Amino acid sequence: MNEILFQIGVPFATAFLGGFAGWFFKRKRFEIENRGLATHNHRQDITNIDAAIDTWKKVVDNLEEQVARLLEQRQKDSLQISELSREVLSLRNEVLSLQNQLAQQTENQKKIKRYEALLNENGIAC
């Protein structure tokens, strides 16, 4: 029976001690590797944040340029609208003046026809 315990116990104890020794001596190495990974991940995060900041700066700069162009275009359009409004007002006044002249001429034509009819009725030649 001692021999069976010896055959089972020795390999078990050897495996246990080997595993414990491996764990004990490698845990420091794992700690260093984990710190290195954490530092690398931290650097990668900083790099990603920097890239995101650069991208947002480009977007903001592009939007600022677009806003400046739109404001400039708005100012040009406003000036053009003012100019066209003045032109429309001028044309409206001209149309009213021409309508008044046409009405006056139409009334004068009616008077002329009426006077010609009176002259013809009374036998007076023009």
C-alpha positions as CSV (number, residue, x, y, z in Angstrom):
1,M,0.0,0.0,0.0
2,N,2.9,2.3,0.7
3,E,4.2,1.7,-2.7
4,I,0.8,2.7,-4.3
5,L,0.8,5.9,-2.2
6,F,4.4,6.5,-3.1
7,Q,3.6,6.0,-6.8
8,I,0.6,8.4,-6.6
9,G,1.9,10.8,-4.0
10,V,5.3,11.5,-5.5
11,P,4.1,12.5,-9.0
12,F,1.2,14.5,-7.5
13,A,3.6,16.3,-5.1
14,T,6.1,16.9,-7.9
15,A,3.4,18.3,-10.1
16,F,2.0,20.4,-7.3
17,L,5.4,21.8,-6.4
18,G,6.3,22.4,-10.0
19,G,3.0,24.3,-10.6
20,F,3.5,26.3,-7.5
21,A,7.1,27.1,-8.3
22,G,6.1,28.1,-11.9
23,W,3.3,30.3,-10.5
24,F,5.5,31.8,-7.8
25,F,8.3,32.7,-10.2
26,K,6.2,33.8,-13.2
27,R,3.7,36.0,-11.3
28,K,6.3,38.8,-11.2
29,R,6.8,38.5,-15.0
30,F,3.0,38.5,-15.5
31,E,2.8,41.7,-13.4
32,I,5.4,43.4,-15.5
33,E,3.8,42.3,-18.7
34,N,0.4,43.5,-17.5
35,R,1.9,46.9,-16.6
36,G,3.5,47.0,-20.0
37,L,0.1,46.2,-21.7
38,A,-1.6,48.8,-19.5
39,T,1.0,51.4,-20.5
40,H,0.7,50.4,-24.2
41,N,-3.1,50.5,-23.9
42,H,-2.9,53.9,-22.2
43,R,-0.6,55.2,-25.0
44,Q,-3.0,53.8,-27.6
45,D,-5.9,55.5,-25.9
46,I,-4.0,58.8,-26.0
47,T,-3.2,58.3,-29.7
48,N,-6.9,57.5,-30.4
49,I,-8.0,60.6,-28.5
50,D,-5.5,62.7,-30.3
51,A,-6.7,61.4,-33.7
52,A,-10.3,62.1,-32.6
53,I,-9.4,65.6,-31.6
54,D,-7.7,66.2,-34.9
55,T,-10.7,64.9,-36.8
56,W,-13.0,67.2,-34.8
57,K,-10.8,70.1,-35.4
58,K,-10.9,69.5,-39.1
59,V,-14.7,69.2,-38.9
60,V,-15.0,72.4,-36.9
61,D,-12.7,74.3,-39.3
62,N,-14.7,73.0,-42.3
63,L,-17.9,74.1,-40.7
64,E,-16.4,77.5,-39.9
65,E,-15.5,77.9,-43.6
66,Q,-19.0,76.9,-44.7
67,V,-20.6,79.4,-42.2
68,A,-18.3,82.2,-43.4
69,R,-19.2,81.4,-47.1
70,L,-22.9,81.2,-46.2
71,L,-22.8,84.6,-44.4
72,E,-21.0,86.2,-47.3
73,Q,-23.6,84.7,-49.7
74,R,-26.4,85.9,-47.4
75,Q,-24.9,89.5,-47.5
76,K,-24.7,89.4,-51.3
77,D,-28.2,88.1,-51.5
78,S,-29.5,90.8,-49.1
79,L,-27.9,93.5,-51.3
80,Q,-29.3,92.0,-54.4
81,I,-32.8,91.8,-52.8
82,S,-32.6,95.5,-51.8
83,E,-31.5,96.5,-55.3
84,L,-34.3,94.4,-56.8
85,S,-36.8,95.9,-54.4
86,R,-35.8,99.4,-55.4
87,E,-36.1,98.4,-59.0
88,V,-39.6,96.9,-58.5
89,L,-40.8,100.1,-56.7
90,S,-39.4,102.2,-59.5
91,L,-41.1,100.0,-62.1
92,R,-44.4,100.1,-60.1
93,N,-44.3,103.9,-60.1
94,E,-43.6,103.9,-63.8
95,V,-46.5,101.6,-64.5
96,L,-48.8,103.8,-62.4
97,S,-47.6,106.8,-64.3
98,L,-48.2,105.1,-67.7
99,Q,-51.6,103.9,-66.5
100,N,-52.5,107.5,-65.6
101,Q,-51.3,108.7,-69.0
102,L,-53.2,106.1,-70.8
103,A,-56.4,106.9,-68.8
104,Q,-55.9,110.6,-69.6
105,Q,-55.3,109.8,-73.3
106,T,-58.4,107.6,-73.4
107,E,-60.4,110.4,-71.9
108,N,-59.0,112.9,-74.3
109,Q,-59.8,110.5,-77.2
110,K,-63.4,110.3,-76.0
111,K,-63.6,114.1,-75.7
112,I,-62.2,114.5,-79.3
113,K,-64.7,112.0,-80.7
114,R,-67.5,113.8,-78.8
115,Y,-66.4,117.2,-80.2
116,E,-66.0,115.8,-83.7
117,A,-69.5,114.3,-83.4
118,L,-70.8,117.8,-82.3
119,L,-69.0,119.5,-85.1
120,N,-70.4,117.0,-87.7
121,E,-73.9,117.4,-86.3
122,N,-73.7,121.2,-86.6
123,G,-72.1,121.0,-90.1
124,I,-68.8,122.5,-89.2
125,A,-65.9,121.0,-91.1
126,C,-62.7,120.2,-89.4
